[in-house]
Amino acid sequence: MVSGHKNFMKLVGCCLETRFPFMVYYGEEKQYSTIDLNIVVSWKKRMKIAEGVATALAYLHTAFPRPFVYANMNLRNVLLDEDGVAKLSDFAYCVSIPKGETFVKLRYGGGAYDYIDDDYMVNGVVSEKTDAFGFGILMQKLLLGEERFREVYGRNLDWNRSEQKVPKWLPKSIGEGRIDEIIDEKVLEKMGEVGEEERCQMEAFVILSERCMGDRGEVPSMVQVAKELKRFVKNASACS
């Protein structure tokens, strides 16, 4: 159902000839790579990755009679083709929301621990907000880098993460205009210095990630998120 969308790997089937079945994707003749934030250090490229993933999630939520929730956000599940286009893969935990409902409750869940919100982790409740939260984490990893993200959140998060979702210094640093103290050092080294347009983009990026994670009021839909990212990727001055 998603094979024609540019931000998805084309799923062609499932191999049952091994002990554990695995999905098979069609890659044509292009080269694909996982995202290594030690290599992808361009801020523009990281912004485009976020825009591509948000577009893919928005499509899952709206393009079908019943919304599908990806429920498997992980930077490792995003591949880049040779043109730098982000493509979502691994639909192992994807679920559909029943007609007339806003969520589904699962007996067993899965996915990467870092990206799972409390409601999914503790109660098994999956909704569109599950993807929004996971995407908010992905955005923060794109901005902070994996190493700084781990320093901020710790390697052994406990089951109740409500007080750990956003570092206390993050909003303060934004308010004081110290965005260059937040971003991945590798990105900063590549840029040399943070210009006004980039500063505007980064501040909007952080705020949007917090909204996705439910730390700034109502969680936006992924359609709204994708539109906002597209807007200030295209026009940095529009994100102020």
C-alpha positions in Angstrom: 0.0 0.0 0.0 3.0 2.3 0.5 5.1 1.1 -2.4 4.5 4.1 -4.5 5.5 6.7 -1.9 9.0 8.1 -2.1 9.6 8.0 1.6 9.0 4.2 2.1 11.1 1.2 1.2 9.0 -1.0 -1.2 7.9 -4.1 0.8 7.5 -7.0 -1.6 7.0 -9.9 0.8 8.1 -12.0 3.7 10.7 -14.8 3.7 9.6 -17.9 5.6 12.6 -20.1 4.9 14.5 -19.1 8.0 13.9 -19.7 11.7 12.6 -16.2 12.2 10.7 -14.8 9.2 11.9 -11.5 7.9 10.5 -8.8 5.5 11.9 -8.4 2.0 12.2 -5.0 0.3 12.8 -4.1 -3.3 15.7 -1.7 -3.6 15.9 -1.4 -7.4 19.5 -0.6 -8.4 20.0 2.2 -5.9 22.4 2.2 -3.0 20.9 2.5 0.5 22.6 3.3 3.8 21.6 3.6 7.4 21.9 7.0 9.0 25.2 7.5 10.9 25.1 10.9 12.7 28.9 10.8 12.7 28.7 11.1 8.9 25.5 13.0 8.3 26.6 16.2 9.9 25.0 18.7 7.6 22.1 20.5 9.4 20.2 20.8 6.0 20.5 17.1 5.5 19.2 16.3 9.0 16.3 18.7 8.4 15.4 16.9 5.2 15.6 13.5 7.0 13.1 14.8 9.6 10.8 16.2 6.9 10.9 12.9 4.9 10.0 10.8 8.0 7.2 13.1 9.1 5.8 13.0 5.6 5.8 9.1 5.7 4.1 9.0 9.1 1.5 11.5 8.0 0.7 9.4 4.9 0.2 6.3 7.1 -2.2 8.2 9.4 -4.3 9.6 6.6 -4.1 7.8 3.3 -6.2 4.8 4.1 -9.8 4.1 5.3 -8.3 3.4 8.7 -5.2 5.0 10.1 -2.1 3.0 10.4 0.4 3.6 13.3 4.0 2.8 12.6 4.8 2.2 16.3 8.4 1.4 15.5 10.3 4.7 15.3 14.0 4.3 15.4 16.7 6.1 13.5 18.1 2.8 12.4 14.8 2.1 10.5 15.3 5.1 8.3 17.4 4.5 5.2 18.9 7.1 2.8 19.1 6.4 -0.9 21.9 7.7 -3.0 19.9 10.9 -3.6 19.6 11.6 0.1 15.9 10.8 0.3 14.8 9.3 3.7 12.9 6.1 3.4 11.0 4.4 6.3 11.5 0.6 6.6 10.6 -2.2 9.0 6.8 -2.4 9.5 7.0 -5.2 12.0 5.0 -3.3 14.7 2.7 -1.4 12.4 -1.0 -1.6 13.5 -4.3 -0.3 12.2 -6.7 1.7 14.3 -10.2 0.1 14.3 -12.9 2.2 12.6 -14.5 4.7 15.0 -11.7 4.3 17.5 -8.7 6.5 18.3 -6.4 3.9 19.7 -5.8 0.2 20.0 -4.6 -1.7 23.0 -2.0 -4.4 22.4 -1.1 -7.4 24.6 2.4 -7.3 23.4 4.3 -4.3 22.1 7.8 -3.7 20.7 10.1 -1.2 19.2 13.1 0.7 20.4 12.9 1.7 24.1 14.2 5.3 23.6 11.3 6.1 21.3 8.3 4.6 23.2 6.0 6.8 25.2 4.6 5.9 28.7 1.1 4.9 27.5 2.5 2.4 25.0 5.2 1.1 27.3 3.1 0.7 30.4 -0.5 0.2 29.1 0.1 -1.2 25.6 -2.0 1.7 24.1 -1.1 2.6 20.5 -2.5 5.7 18.8 -1.3 8.4 16.4 0.3 10.1 19.4 2.6 7.0 19.7 4.2 8.0 16.4 4.3 11.7 17.3 6.2 11.0 20.5 8.7 8.7 18.7 9.2 11.3 16.0 9.8 13.9 18.7 12.6 11.8 20.1 14.0 11.3 16.6 14.0 15.0 16.1 16.0 15.6 19.3 18.5 12.9 18.3 19.0 14.7 14.9 19.6 17.9 16.8 21.6 16.8 19.8 23.4 13.8 18.3 23.3 10.3 19.8 26.1 10.9 22.3 24.6 14.1 23.8 21.2 12.6 23.8 22.5 9.7 25.9 24.2 12.1 28.3 21.0 14.0 28.7 18.5 11.1 29.1 20.8 8.5 30.6 21.3 4.9 29.4 18.9 3.3 32.0 15.7 5.2 31.8 13.2 4.0 34.4 9.6 3.1 33.5 8.1 6.4 34.4 9.8 8.9 32.1 7.4 11.8 32.5 10.0 13.9 34.2 12.8 12.9 31.9 11.4 13.5 28.5 12.8 17.0 28.0 16.1 18.1 29.7 15.4 21.0 32.0 18.2 23.1 30.4 16.8 22.7 26.9 13.9 25.2 27.0 16.1 27.6 29.1 18.9 27.5 26.5 16.4 28.2 23.7 14.9 31.2 25.6 18.3 32.6 26.2 19.4 32.2 22.6 22.1 29.6 23.4 21.2 27.2 20.7 24.9 26.6 19.8 25.3 25.0 23.3 22.6 22.5 22.5 23.3 21.2 19.0 25.5 18.2 18.1 29.1 19.4 18.1 29.7 17.7 14.8 27.0 19.8 13.2 28.5 22.9 14.8 31.9 22.1 13.5 30.5 21.6 10.0 28.7 25.0 10.1 31.5 26.9 11.8 28.9 29.2 13.4 25.2 29.3 13.7 23.6 32.0 11.5 20.4 33.7 12.3 18.4 31.6 9.8 19.8 28.4 11.1 19.2 29.6 14.7 15.6 30.2 13.8 15.2 26.7 12.3 16.8 25.0 15.3 14.7 26.8 17.8 11.6 25.9 15.9 12.8 22.4 15.6 13.3 21.9 19.3 9.9 23.5 20.1 8.2 21.2 17.6 9.9 18.2 19.0 8.6 19.1 22.5 5.1 19.5 21.1 5.3 16.0 19.6 6.3 14.6 22.9 3.4 16.3 24.7 5.4 18.8 26.7 3.8 21.9 25.2 0.1 21.3 25.4 -1.9 19.4 22.8 0.1 17.0 20.6 -0.1 18.0 16.9 -1.1 15.5 14.2 1.7 14.2 12.0 0.1 16.1 9.1 0.6 19.3 11.0 4.1 18.4 11.9 5.0 17.6 8.3 3.6 20.9 7.1 5.5 22.9 9.7 8.8 21.1 8.9 8.3 21.7 5.2 7.5 25.3 5.8 10.6 26.2 7.8 12.9 23.9 5.8 11.8 25.8 2.7 11.8 29.3 4.3 13.8 29.7 7.5 12.5 33.2 8.1 9.0 31.7 8.4 9.7 29.7 11.5 10.1 32.7 13.9 
